């Protein structure tokens, strides 16, 4: 039998969304545990023991055939994406076969995961706000510069999707809220439809969306 997966997630987390997108695309079932970042649930003793970085997502992998086998934990979203790719070779692939195309996908993934996301997440915002920094302006500045870099790179690789005509991890990592900034990928109706169909799942189809939305204060 296939392993059982439990994903610790937050509905507004783009890092969690990319995992949900990939799992949905590959038809990998996930069970959810919800960590409310605004309420600092990630700092609890229980969750910190699972993820010392106090971030989401965390993927718990359990052997469905052997209850005595130790759980396997993956605590970074890109590592989870790569794990899904390796563990499910017969599922729809999110990394191309061509070695140069694979490198390009990973380049674009890292523009988001390494250049944009770390400096715009809640942990950093909570540190800079006491210094008189406007959080929204901070996020907008770093997202705009990072996404502009993404846009310039993707001009050389885009087909129907970010790298050629195949859905890839580069499509999974982008934040749905910023899709309008990708002029190259939104040049035609077919691009818009394809991207929206894939990526809307990650942010809007989340089991605790309504519950969390009612408790954001």
C-alpha positions as a Markdown table, in Angstrom:
| # | Residue | x | y | z |
|---|---|---|---|---|
| 1 | Unk | 0.0 | 0.0 | 0.0 |
| 2 | Unk | 1.0 | 3.6 | -0.5 |
| 3 | Unk | 2.3 | 5.6 | 2.4 |
| 4 | Unk | -0.1 | 7.8 | 4.4 |
| 5 | Unk | 0.5 | 11.5 | 4.4 |
| 6 | Unk | -0.3 | 14.1 | 6.9 |
| 7 | Unk | 0.3 | 17.7 | 5.9 |
| 8 | Unk | 0.6 | 20.5 | 8.5 |
| 9 | Unk | -0.6 | 23.5 | 6.6 |
| 10 | Unk | -1.9 | 27.1 | 6.8 |
| 11 | Unk | -4.4 | 28.3 | 4.1 |
| 12 | Unk | -2.6 | 31.6 | 3.4 |
| 13 | Unk | 0.8 | 30.0 | 3.2 |
| 14 | Unk | 2.2 | 29.9 | -0.4 |
| 15 | Unk | 4.7 | 27.3 | 0.7 |
| 16 | Unk | 1.9 | 25.0 | 1.8 |
| 17 | Unk | -0.1 | 25.8 | -1.3 |
| 18 | Unk | 2.7 | 24.6 | -3.6 |
| 19 | Unk | 2.6 | 21.2 | -1.9 |
| 20 | Unk | -1.2 | 21.0 | -2.2 |
| 21 | Unk | -1.0 | 21.9 | -5.9 |
| 22 | Unk | 1.6 | 19.2 | -6.6 |
| 23 | Unk | -0.3 | 16.6 | -4.6 |
| 24 | Unk | -3.6 | 17.4 | -6.3 |
| 25 | Unk | -1.9 | 17.3 | -9.8 |
| 26 | Unk | -0.4 | 13.9 | -9.0 |
| 27 | Unk | -3.6 | 12.6 | -7.2 |
| 28 | Unk | -1.7 | 12.0 | -4.0 |
| 29 | Unk | -4.2 | 12.0 | -1.0 |
| 30 | Unk | -3.3 | 14.2 | 2.0 |
| 31 | Unk | -4.7 | 14.4 | 5.4 |
| 32 | Unk | -4.5 | 17.9 | 6.9 |
| 33 | Unk | -3.5 | 19.4 | 10.3 |
| 34 | Unk | -3.9 | 23.1 | 10.5 |
| 35 | Unk | -1.4 | 25.5 | 12.0 |
| 36 | Unk | -2.7 | 29.1 | 12.4 |
| 37 | Unk | 0.4 | 31.2 | 11.9 |
| 38 | Unk | -1.2 | 34.5 | 12.9 |
| 39 | Unk | -2.1 | 33.0 | 16.2 |
| 40 | Unk | 1.5 | 31.7 | 16.6 |
| 41 | Unk | 0.4 | 28.0 | 16.8 |
| 42 | Unk | 3.7 | 27.2 | 15.0 |
| 43 | Unk | 5.5 | 28.2 | 18.2 |
| 44 | Unk | 3.8 | 25.6 | 20.4 |
| 45 | Unk | 6.0 | 23.0 | 22.0 |
| 46 | Unk | 4.1 | 20.2 | 20.2 |
| 47 | Unk | 4.6 | 21.7 | 16.8 |
| 48 | Unk | 8.2 | 22.9 | 17.4 |
| 49 | Unk | 9.1 | 19.2 | 18.2 |
| 50 | Unk | 7.9 | 18.3 | 14.7 |
| 51 | Unk | 9.4 | 21.3 | 12.9 |
| 52 | Unk | 12.2 | 23.2 | 14.8 |
| 53 | Unk | 12.1 | 26.0 | 12.2 |
| 54 | Unk | 8.5 | 26.7 | 13.3 |
| 55 | Unk | 7.3 | 27.0 | 9.7 |
| 56 | Unk | 4.8 | 25.3 | 7.5 |
| 57 | Unk | 4.5 | 23.0 | 5.7 |
| 58 | Unk | 5.5 | 19.8 | 7.5 |
| 59 | Unk | 4.8 | 16.5 | 5.8 |
| 60 | Unk | 4.5 | 13.4 | 8.0 |
| 61 | Unk | 5.0 | 10.1 | 6.1 |
| 62 | Unk | 3.7 | 7.0 | 7.7 |
| 63 | Unk | 4.1 | 3.4 | 6.5 |
| 64 | Unk | 0.5 | 2.1 | 6.1 |
| 65 | Unk | 1.7 | -1.5 | 6.4 |
| 66 | Unk | 4.0 | -1.2 | 9.4 |
| 67 | Unk | 2.7 | 0.8 | 12.3 |
| 68 | Unk | 6.0 | 0.2 | 14.2 |
| 69 | Unk | 8.1 | 1.9 | 11.6 |
| 70 | Unk | 9.3 | 5.4 | 12.6 |
| 71 | Unk | 7.6 | 8.4 | 10.9 |
| 72 | Unk | 9.5 | 10.2 | 8.2 |
| 73 | Unk | 9.3 | 14.0 | 8.3 |
| 74 | Unk | 9.9 | 16.5 | 5.5 |
| 75 | Unk | 9.9 | 20.1 | 6.7 |
| 76 | Unk | 10.6 | 22.2 | 3.6 |
| 77 | Unk | 8.2 | 22.6 | 0.7 |
| 78 | Unk | 10.7 | 22.2 | -2.2 |
| 79 | Unk | 12.0 | 19.0 | -0.6 |
| 80 | Unk | 8.4 | 17.7 | -0.4 |
| 81 | Unk | 7.9 | 18.5 | -4.1 |
| 82 | Unk | 11.1 | 16.6 | -5.0 |
| 83 | Unk | 10.0 | 13.7 | -2.8 |
| 84 | Unk | 6.7 | 13.5 | -4.5 |
| 85 | Unk | 8.5 | 13.5 | -7.9 |
| 86 | Unk | 10.8 | 10.6 | -6.8 |
| 87 | Unk | 8.2 | 8.6 | -4.9 |
| 88 | Unk | 5.6 | 8.7 | -7.7 |
| 89 | Unk | 7.5 | 8.1 | -11.0 |
| 90 | Unk | 4.3 | 7.0 | -12.7 |
| 91 | Unk | 2.3 | 10.0 | -11.7 |
| 92 | Unk | 2.1 | 13.1 | -14.0 |
| 93 | Unk | 5.6 | 14.5 | -13.9 |
| 94 | Unk | 6.4 | 18.0 | -12.7 |
| 95 | Unk | 10.1 | 17.9 | -13.8 |
| 96 | Unk | 10.8 | 17.5 | -17.5 |
| 97 | Unk | 13.0 | 14.7 | -18.8 |
| 98 | Unk | 15.4 | 17.1 | -20.6 |
| 99 | Unk | 18.3 | 18.0 | -18.3 |
| 100 | Unk | 18.4 | 21.6 | -19.3 |
| 101 | Unk | 14.7 | 22.0 | -18.9 |
| 102 | Unk | 14.9 | 20.4 | -15.5 |
| 103 | Unk | 17.6 | 22.9 | -14.5 |
| 104 | Unk | 15.5 | 25.8 | -15.8 |
| 105 | Unk | 12.5 | 24.6 | -13.7 |
| 106 | Unk | 14.7 | 24.4 | -10.6 |
| 107 | Unk | 16.1 | 27.9 | -11.3 |
| 108 | Unk | 12.6 | 29.3 | -11.4 |
| 109 | Unk | 11.5 | 27.4 | -8.3 |
| 110 | Unk | 14.5 | 28.9 | -6.4 |
| 111 | Unk | 13.8 | 32.4 | -7.6 |
| 112 | Unk | 10.5 | 32.1 | -5.6 |
| 113 | Unk | 11.6 | 29.8 | -2.8 |
| 114 | Unk | 15.0 | 31.5 | -2.1 |
| 115 | Unk | 14.8 | 35.1 | -3.3 |
| 116 | Unk | 11.2 | 36.1 | -2.7 |
| 117 | Unk | 9.5 | 34.0 | -0.1 |
| 118 | Unk | 12.0 | 34.2 | 2.8 |
| 119 | Unk | 12.0 | 38.0 | 3.0 |
| 120 | Unk | 8.3 | 38.3 | 2.7 |
| 121 | Unk | 7.1 | 35.7 | 5.2 |
| 122 | Unk | 5.4 | 36.4 | 8.6 |
| 123 | Unk | 8.5 | 35.7 | 10.7 |
| 124 | Unk | 10.5 | 38.4 | 8.9 |
| 125 | Unk | 7.6 | 40.9 | 8.9 |
| 126 | Unk | 7.2 | 40.6 | 12.6 |
| 127 | Unk | 10.9 | 41.5 | 13.0 |
| 128 | Unk | 10.9 | 44.6 | 10.7 |
| 129 | Unk | 7.7 | 46.1 | 11.8 |
| 130 | Unk | 9.0 | 47.3 | 15.2 |
| 131 | Unk | 11.7 | 49.1 | 13.2 |
| 132 | Unk | 9.1 | 51.3 | 11.6 |
| 133 | Unk | 8.9 | 49.4 | 8.3 |
| 134 | Unk | 5.5 | 49.2 | 6.6 |
| 135 | Unk | 4.8 | 45.5 | 6.2 |
| 136 | Unk | 2.7 | 45.8 | 3.0 |
| 137 | Unk | 5.3 | 48.1 | 1.4 |
| 138 | Unk | 8.1 | 45.7 | 2.4 |
| 139 | Unk | 6.3 | 42.7 | 0.9 |
| 140 | Unk | 5.3 | 44.6 | -2.3 |
| 141 | Unk | 8.9 | 45.8 | -2.9 |
| 142 | Unk | 10.5 | 42.4 | -2.5 |
| 143 | Unk | 7.7 | 40.5 | -4.4 |
| 144 | Unk | 7.8 | 43.0 | -7.2 |
| 145 | Unk | 11.6 | 42.7 | -7.7 |
| 146 | Unk | 11.6 | 39.0 | -7.4 |
| 147 | Unk | 8.6 | 38.5 | -9.7 |
| 148 | Unk | 10.2 | 40.8 | -12.3 |
| 149 | Unk | 13.3 | 38.6 | -12.3 |
| 150 | Unk | 11.0 | 35.5 | -12.7 |
| 151 | Unk | 9.3 | 37.2 | -15.6 |
| 152 | Unk | 12.5 | 38.1 | -17.3 |
| 153 | Unk | 13.8 | 34.5 | -17.0 |
| 154 | Unk | 10.6 | 32.9 | -18.0 |
| 155 | Unk | 10.5 | 34.8 | -21.3 |
| 156 | Unk | 13.3 | 32.5 | -22.5 |
| 157 | Unk | 11.6 | 29.3 | -21.5 |
| 158 | Unk | 7.9 | 29.7 | -21.7 |
| 159 | Unk | 5.6 | 27.8 | -23.9 |
| 160 | Unk | 2.1 | 27.2 | -22.7 |
| 161 | Unk | 3.5 | 27.0 | -19.2 |
| 162 | Unk | 6.6 | 28.4 | -17.5 |
| 163 | Unk | 9.0 | 25.9 | -19.1 |
| 164 | Unk | 7.7 | 24.7 | -22.4 |
| 165 | Unk | 4.3 | 23.2 | -22.8 |
| 166 | Unk | 4.5 | 20.9 | -19.8 |
| 167 | Unk | 3.2 | 21.7 | -16.3 |
| 168 | Unk | 6.2 | 21.8 | -14.0 |
| 169 | Unk | 7.2 | 22.7 | -10.4 |
| 170 | Unk | 7.7 | 26.2 | -11.7 |
| 171 | Unk | 3.9 | 26.5 | -12.0 |
| 172 | Unk | 3.3 | 25.1 | -8.5 |
| 173 | Unk | 5.6 | 27.5 | -6.6 |
| 174 | Unk | 4.0 | 30.8 | -7.8 |
| 175 | Unk | 1.6 | 32.6 | -5.6 |
| 176 | Unk | -1.9 | 32.8 | -7.1 |
| 177 | Unk | -2.3 | 36.3 | -5.8 |
| 178 | Unk | 0.5 | 37.5 | -8.0 |
| 179 | Unk | -0.4 | 35.8 | -11.3 |
| 180 | Unk | -1.4 | 39.0 | -13.0 |
| 181 | Unk | 2.2 | 40.1 | -12.8 |
| 182 | Unk | 3.3 | 37.4 | -15.2 |
| 183 | Unk | 2.8 | 39.2 | -18.5 |
| 184 | Unk | 4.5 | 36.5 | -20.6 |
| 185 | Unk | 2.4 | 33.6 | -19.2 |
| 186 | Unk | -0.8 | 35.6 | -19.5 |
| 187 | Unk | -0.3 | 36.6 | -23.1 |
| 188 | Unk | -3.1 | 34.4 | -24.3 |
| 189 | Unk | -6.4 | 33.0 | -23.0 |
| 190 | Unk | -5.1 | 29.5 | -23.1 |
| 191 | Unk | -2.2 | 30.5 | -20.8 |
| 192 | Unk | -4.6 | 32.1 | -18.4 |
| 193 | Unk | -7.0 | 29.1 | -18.3 |
| 194 | Unk | -4.3 | 26.6 | -17.9 |
| 195 | Unk | -2.6 | 28.4 | -15.1 |
| 196 | Unk | -5.7 | 29.2 | -13.2 |
| 197 | Unk | -7.0 | 25.6 | -13.5 |
| 198 | Unk | -3.8 | 24.3 | -11.9 |
| 199 | Unk | -3.0 | 26.9 | -9.3 |
| 200 | Unk | -6.4 | 27.9 | -8.0 |
| 201 | Unk | -6.5 | 24.6 | -6.1 |
| 202 | Unk | -3.6 | 25.5 | -3.9 |
| 203 | Unk | -5.0 | 28.6 | -2.4 |
| 204 | Unk | -8.8 | 28.3 | -2.6 |
| 205 | Unk | -9.4 | 24.6 | -2.2 |
| 206 | Unk | -8.3 | 24.2 | 1.3 |
| 207 | Unk | -10.3 | 22.5 | 4.0 |
| 208 | Unk | -9.7 | 25.1 | 6.7 |
| 209 | Unk | -10.1 | 28.2 | 4.5 |
| 210 | Unk | -13.5 | 29.3 | 5.9 |
| 211 | Unk | -12.6 | 28.4 | 9.5 |
| 212 | Unk | -9.4 | 30.4 | 9.4 |
| 213 | Unk | -11.0 | 33.3 | 7.6 |
| 214 | Unk | -13.3 | 33.8 | 10.5 |
| 215 | Unk | -10.5 | 34.0 | 13.0 |
| 216 | Unk | -7.8 | 36.2 | 11.5 |
| 217 | Unk | -7.8 | 38.8 | 14.3 |
